[in-house]
Amino acid sequence: MCGIAGIFHLETAKPVDPERVRRMIDVMPHRGPDGSGVWTAPGVGLGHRRLSIIDLSGGAQPMANQDESLIVTFNGEIYNFAEIRAELEGRGHRFRSHSDTEVILHAYRQWGEECIHRFNGMFAFALFDKGTQSLWLARDRLGVKPLYYAQVSDGSILFGSELKALLAHPLLRREPSLTAIEDYLALGYVPDDACIVTGVKKLGAGEHLRLVRGRGLPAPSRYWDVSFADRSSAKPDVLAEELVALMRDAVRSRMVADVPLGAFLSGG
């Protein structure tokens, strides 16, 4: 678990105070006790709290590519990053680290937004593209990793792994959403794109959002959803074998780490 946060000015490239981004990530120390970083440029600031899992010495974030035209802050893991990296190296890409974070940068350089369909993992990330002056926010298919965002009065977009990161910004209105409170009392939770604070939204599971300077705040786009249309006609014993194989593969992919790991069997 890591934590990300940042600021992006939609209208003009106003300066971003690094200390403001620092305050946003410093309220989430539990998400990243192993390190933190802040990167700013005109109109954008990215912050990161790191829990080191892969490439302990070379995976610091926010991370830029070689010519610093792309910068990413990333929470999660790309389980198949080694396979994607091998394909990218075959296409001429050269890597400076062994992290899955750098794979995101090179995959985006190679395939653009289509790279997200290649990622098998749990993730939330923000990638700034200097060439297009845009910020790309994305969340994994099932929404394992959270990502909150809101627009504030100076025209900027705030985002973060937790609501408290946005609340650390002085321009965020601290007013409860009555609709979200009603949903919580009726359902026991707040639905995926809503938030208990007025004006704050959660990027939905399987969604991404492209913010381009000068174009206003668009609606998120869905890149994946569950489909129940293709039903299998296989016999139960065949399906049971397939399920066991999928579970073994899922567990195996989650055991790639440069640190000791364990499992909490909490039933959560």
Helices and strands as residue ranges (DSSP letters): E 3-9, H 18-26, G 29-31, E 35-41, E 44-50, E 63-64, E 70-78, H 81-90, H 100-111, G 112-118, E 121-129, E 134-139, E 148-151, E 156-160, H 163-167, H 178-187, E 200-202, E 207-212, E 221-222, H 236-253
